[in-house]
Amino acid sequence: MTQIHVIHENAAWLAPLAAAFDRQTLPWREWFLDRGVFDLSRPPPEGVFYNRMSASSHTRDHRYAAELTAAVLAWLEQHGRRVVNGSRALDLEISKARQYAALEAVGIRTPGTVSSPARSCSSRRRANASPRISLS
């Protein structure tokens, strides 16, 4: 049976999935990507890769988990591995603006949105920002 590789950075979210895999006696292993080193010049292992990376990883002190995951997903995809929730899904996960643009592109309306590059901007400064970017 094909090995399942679960890419994630949140052990609490992995527990129910791990239990389900174990109940089904499926062969799986975790790739906890809060930090690490990958030799991108070598091919990745065979199997199915299930990406569970979250845009909120930085709130759990995993500041570069999303960036590391993006590199790993590109490596997996370059080698033709089957990836569930691949690079495009991660890109949408980490960018509300790109999520809304993708939804709008297929006719799904989204709320009016103002984009701000930094938390340090006050809400008043964002409200008066120029140019104002609305995705709806």
RARA-V28289 format. One record per residue. N is the residue number from 1. SS is DSSP state (a for helix, b for strand, c for the rest). NEAR is the number of other C-alpha atoms within 8 Angstrom. Layout:
N | SS | NEAR
N | SS | NEAR
This chain:
1 | c | 4
2 | c | 7
3 | c | 11
4 | b | 12
5 | b | 12
6 | b | 12
7 | b | 14
8 | b | 14
9 | c | 13
10 | c | 8
11 | a | 7
12 | a | 5
13 | a | 7
14 | a | 9
15 | a | 8
16 | a | 7
17 | a | 8
18 | a | 8
19 | a | 8
20 | a | 8
21 | a | 11
22 | a | 8
23 | a | 7
24 | c | 6
25 | c | 6
26 | c | 10
27 | c | 9
28 | b | 9
29 | b | 8
30 | b | 8
31 | b | 8
32 | b | 9
33 | c | 11
34 | c | 10
35 | c | 9
36 | c | 5
37 | c | 4
38 | c | 5
39 | c | 5
40 | c | 6
41 | c | 4
42 | c | 5
43 | c | 6
44 | c | 7
45 | c | 4
46 | c | 7
47 | c | 10
48 | b | 12
49 | b | 12
50 | b | 11
51 | b | 11
52 | c | 9
53 | c | 12
54 | c | 10
55 | c | 8
56 | c | 6
57 | a | 14
58 | a | 10
59 | a | 7
60 | a | 7
61 | c | 6
62 | c | 11
63 | c | 10
64 | c | 9
65 | a | 14
66 | a | 13
67 | a | 7
68 | a | 11
69 | a | 11
70 | a | 10
71 | a | 8
72 | a | 9
73 | a | 11
74 | a | 9
75 | a | 10
76 | a | 12
77 | a | 11
78 | a | 7
79 | c | 8
80 | c | 6
81 | c | 11
82 | b | 9
83 | b | 12
84 | b | 8
85 | c | 10
86 | c | 10
87 | a | 9
88 | a | 7
89 | a | 8
90 | a | 12
91 | a | 9
92 | a | 10
93 | a | 10
94 | a | 9
95 | c | 8
96 | a | 8
97 | a | 8
98 | a | 9
99 | a | 10
100 | a | 10
101 | a | 9
102 | a | 8
103 | a | 11
104 | a | 11
105 | a | 7
106 | c | 6
107 | c | 6
108 | c | 7
109 | c | 7
110 | c | 9
111 | c | 6
112 | c | 7
113 | c | 8
114 | c | 10
115 | c | 9
116 | c | 7
117 | c | 4
118 | c | 5
119 | c | 6
120 | c | 4
121 | c | 8
122 | c | 7
123 | a | 6
124 | a | 6
125 | a | 8
126 | a | 11
127 | a | 7
128 | c | 7
129 | c | 7
130 | c | 4
131 | c | 4
132 | c | 8
133 | c | 7
134 | c | 8
135 | c | 11
136 | c | 8
